[in-house]
Amino acid sequence: MKRIAFFILLLSTSLLFSNNHFDFDLIKKGEDDTNTLLVVGGIQGDEPGGFISASLLATHYEITKGSVWIVPNLNFYSIIKRSRGPYGDMNRKFAHLSKTDPEYKTIQRIKSYIKDERVKLVVNLHDGSGFFRPTYEDKLHSPSRWGQCAIIDQTNIDIPQYGNLKEISDEVVKYVNQNLMKHEHKYHVHNTRTVEGDKEMEKTLTYFAINNGKAAFGNEASKSLITHERVYYHLLALEKYMDIMGIEYKRKFDFTAKGVYAAINNDIYISMYDNKIKLPLSKIRGFLKYFPIKKDEMLDFKASNPLLTIVKEKNIYTIHYGNRRLSKLKADYQEHVVENNTVKLLVDGKLQDVSFGSIVDVSKDFLVKYDEKFRVNVIGYTNKKQIETGINIQKNQIARRFSVDEKGDIYRVEYYDADKFAGMILVKFTS
């Protein structure tokens, strides 16, 4: 079977605060076959456990056998807005929907993936209130709560594969309960019995899938848990669904709550202009001034995670990671030089050839070698000569308020061809 290279880089252009610019991603991983798992996150933008879990499945898992399709950001606009649904609950739009609805095209597109003959099982990820219990215990633990449960619409459906919905969800629940962080987090199967006439649940994504011959499940983590703990439980459930389907995978992080937290927050970045600029986002400052944005053109960028995007409002570009605002860039509009270049830096006494967009580790000091093609600006560094090449520069010589990161370790080195921006290097002091 032909292996599909999985795509995690989100391309975007000069985004405005409008849902028209926040189309969702479909990320295909593994082999192109007829036993595909479709995972959907982000149908409601106020449920980060669900959409972050889907994004980690996309970025931190390798599918070594089988096929997984992932939609991590189905309602991306609602994620950015931190809203259940700016145009109403998207998970109630799968029965009947007017063509005039702002989300009509989105619904039609996700329906086409659900109905694809290769898809055999669908999991829709949610965060629900409290802790579902089959019988009433208290207000937080009761049949009216939705957290910590596997959702099915009915016990069985008559299809060739995975029609035994109750048996499958029982297996998932059993597996999750073998790996609980606390007993209170116990999972249960929640059969909504939609087929018996629940008019609200008839409008949902999972019931649409069932009516189109696909096994479908909801997975709910509790909103009473912090986000990375919700993600831990979502991923437990997803791994069991993959096991049931015979899908094999490799995980790129320690599968603990601490390991999940690190996977969510570490090694996230955005690059711009064909990698001339790379911004690490894990500890980025909340506001960066005088950032070199290309004059009179749309902002093209690539991101390491499908939940990362940039929203433009006047001359401020806000970087979003799911429903978190990481940083704001105040544009210093510049004309840009087209070609890429390699420049020379003396780092701790050793000469290096460095490409634009690189992050260079520095222990003691660095020196930018003179290059007749470029004028150099080390952001936050000043001297009487107003020349910033041929000088050994140490961390304590750069004003901390100009650092890229909150810790004050990373600084911008910008290159200009006359008055045109050529590229940027980041120096990261490690001691």
SULCOR-V209345 format. One record per residue. RES is the residue in one small letter. PSI is psi as a letter, one per 20 degrees, with the letter a starting at -180 (999 if undefined). D_FIRST is the distance of its C-alpha to the first C-alpha in Angstrom with 1 decimal. Layout:
BEGIN
RES|PSI|D_FIRST, RES|PSI|D_FIRST
END
This chain:
BEGIN
m|q|0.0, k|p|3.8, r|p|6.3, i|p|9.4, a|p|12.6, f|q|15.0, f|o|18.3, i|i|21.6, l|p|24.2, l|p|26.4, l|p|28.2, s|r|31.5, t|o|34.7, s|m|38.3, l|p|37.8, l|r|40.7, f|m|41.4, s|q|40.0, n|i|37.1, n|h|36.0, h|j|34.7, f|l|32.7, d|q|29.6, f|r|26.9, d|q|23.6, l|o|20.2, i|o|18.0, k|p|14.2, k|q|12.9, g|b|9.8, e|q|6.4, d|n|6.7, d|a|7.5, t|j|10.9, n|m|12.5, t|p|13.4, l|p|16.6, l|p|18.8, v|p|21.6, v|p|24.6, g|q|27.4, g|k|30.5, i|h|31.6, q|p|35.0, g|i|36.0, d|k|38.5, e|m|35.9, p|h|34.5, g|g|33.1, g|g|30.5, f|h|29.4, i|h|29.7, s|g|27.5, a|h|24.7, s|h|25.2, l|h|25.0, l|h|21.7, a|h|20.5, t|h|22.3, h|j|22.7, y|q|19.6, e|p|16.4, i|o|13.5, t|i|12.0, k|p|10.2, g|a|9.8, s|p|10.7, v|p|14.3, w|p|16.1, i|p|19.6, v|n|22.7, p|i|25.3, n|l|28.1, l|g|28.3, n|m|32.1, f|h|32.4, y|g|35.9, s|h|37.1, i|g|35.6, i|h|37.6, k|i|40.7, r|l|40.4, s|q|40.9, r|h|39.7, g|o|39.4, p|h|41.6, y|k|41.2, g|r|41.3, d|o|38.8, m|h|35.4, n|j|34.5, r|k|37.1, k|j|35.8, f|i|33.2, a|f|35.6, h|p|37.8, l|p|37.9, s|q|40.0, k|i|38.5, t|i|41.1, d|p|39.7, p|h|38.6, e|j|35.3, y|g|34.6, k|h|31.8, t|g|30.1, i|g|30.3, q|h|28.9, r|g|25.9, i|h|25.0, k|h|25.7, s|h|23.1, y|h|20.4, i|g|21.8, k|i|21.7, d|p|18.1, e|h|16.6, r|h|13.6, v|p|16.3, k|h|17.8, l|p|20.0, v|p|22.1, v|p|24.3, n|p|27.2, l|p|28.9, h|r|32.7, d|p|35.8, g|r|38.6, s|q|42.3, g|b|43.8, f|o|42.4, f|p|41.7, r|p|43.7, p|h|44.1, t|q|47.8, y|p|50.1, e|g|51.0, d|a|52.1, k|h|51.3, l|h|48.3, h|n|46.9, s|r|47.0, p|i|45.1, s|i|45.6, r|q|43.5, w|i|39.8, g|q|38.8, q|l|36.8, c|q|35.3, a|p|32.3, i|p|32.9, i|q|32.2, d|h|33.8, q|r|34.2, t|g|33.7, n|q|31.2, i|q|29.4, d|n|28.6, i|q|24.8, p|h|22.3, q|p|20.8, y|k|22.7, g|i|25.9, n|m|28.1, l|g|28.7, k|g|31.7, e|g|30.2, i|g|27.2, s|h|29.6, d|g|31.9, e|g|29.2, v|g|28.5, v|g|32.3, k|g|33.0, y|g|30.5, v|g|31.9, n|i|35.4, q|i|34.7, n|k|34.2, l|q|37.0, m|h|39.0, k|q|42.0, h|h|42.9, e|h|43.7, h|j|40.1, k|p|39.2, y|q|36.6, h|q|37.3, v|p|35.6, h|o|37.1, n|o|36.9, t|i|38.2, r|l|38.6, t|h|37.8, v|i|37.6, e|j|41.3, g|k|42.3, d|o|41.7, k|h|42.1, e|g|40.9, m|h|37.8, e|i|36.9, k|j|36.4, t|r|33.6, l|g|29.9, t|h|29.0, y|h|31.3, f|g|29.8, a|g|26.3, i|g|27.9, n|i|29.6, n|k|26.3, g|k|24.8, k|p|23.0, a|p|24.0, a|q|25.7, f|q|27.6, g|q|29.8, n|p|30.3, e|p|33.7, a|q|35.0, s|p|38.8, k|i|40.5, s|i|43.1, l|q|40.8, i|q|40.3, t|g|37.0, h|h|35.2, e|h|36.1, r|g|34.7, v|g|31.4, y|g|31.5, y|h|31.7, h|g|29.1, l|h|26.6, l|g|27.7, a|g|27.0, l|h|23.5, e|h|22.5, k|g|23.8, y|g|21.8, m|g|18.6, d|g|19.8, i|h|20.6, m|i|17.2, g|j|15.6, i|p|14.3, e|q|14.9, y|r|16.5, k|p|19.0, r|p|22.2, k|k|24.1, f|r|27.6, d|p|30.1, f|m|29.8, t|r|33.4, a|g|35.3, k|g|36.4, g|h|32.9, v|g|31.7, y|g|34.7, a|g|34.0, a|h|30.3, i|g|31.7, n|i|34.5, n|q|33.6, d|l|31.9, i|q|31.8, y|r|32.7, i|p|32.9, s|q|33.0, m|q|34.8, y|l|35.3, d|l|32.5, n|j|33.0, k|h|36.7, i|p|37.4, k|p|35.7, l|o|37.1, p|p|36.4, l|i|37.0, s|g|37.4, k|k|41.2, i|q|41.9, r|q|45.4, g|i|46.0, f|p|47.5, l|p|47.1, k|q|49.7, y|l|49.7, f|p|46.0, p|n|45.2, i|p|43.5, k|p|43.0, k|p|46.0, d|k|45.6, e|r|41.8, m|q|39.1, l|o|37.7, d|p|34.1, f|r|32.4, k|q|29.3, a|q|29.0, s|i|27.3, n|p|27.0, p|i|26.4, l|i|29.8, l|p|31.7, t|r|33.5, i|p|36.8, v|p|39.5, k|p|42.3, e|o|45.8, k|c|48.4, n|k|48.2, i|p|46.5, y|o|42.7, t|p|41.7, i|p|38.6, h|q|37.1, y|n|34.7, g|c|34.0, n|k|37.6, r|p|39.1, r|o|41.0, l|g|40.5, s|q|42.7, k|p|44.5, l|p|44.6, k|o|47.9, a|p|47.1, d|n|49.1, y|p|48.1, q|q|47.7, e|q|46.8, h|q|43.8, v|p|43.3, v|g|40.1, e|q|39.2, n|q|37.7, n|q|39.8, t|p|40.2, v|r|43.5, k|p|45.3, l|p|46.3, l|o|48.5, v|o|47.1, d|l|49.4, g|i|50.9, k|p|47.6, l|p|46.6, q|q|43.1, d|p|41.2, v|p|39.7, s|q|37.5, f|q|38.3, g|i|36.4, s|q|36.7, i|o|38.2, v|p|40.5, d|p|41.9, v|p|45.7, s|g|47.9, k|g|51.3, d|r|51.5, f|q|49.8, l|p|51.3, v|o|50.0, k|q|50.7, y|p|52.6, d|o|50.6, e|i|52.7, k|h|49.9, f|q|49.8, r|p|52.0, v|p|50.9, n|o|51.4, v|o|50.8, i|o|50.9, g|i|53.7, y|p|55.4, t|q|58.8, n|r|61.4, k|h|64.7, k|i|63.4, q|k|60.6, i|p|58.4, e|j|55.2, t|q|54.1, g|j|55.6, i|p|56.4, n|p|55.2, i|p|54.1, q|r|54.0, k|g|52.7, n|i|56.2, q|i|57.0, i|p|54.6, a|p|55.5, r|h|53.4, r|i|53.3, f|j|51.1, s|q|48.3, v|h|44.8, d|r|44.4, e|h|46.8, k|i|47.5, g|k|48.9, d|h|46.7, i|p|44.7, y|q|46.4, r|p|45.6, v|o|46.4, e|q|46.4, y|p|46.7, y|p|48.5, d|o|49.1, a|d|52.6, d|j|52.1, k|p|48.4, f|p|45.8, a|h|43.6, g|r|41.6, m|q|41.9, i|q|41.5, l|p|41.9, v|p|43.9, k|o|43.4, f|p|46.4, t|i|45.3, s|999|48.8
END
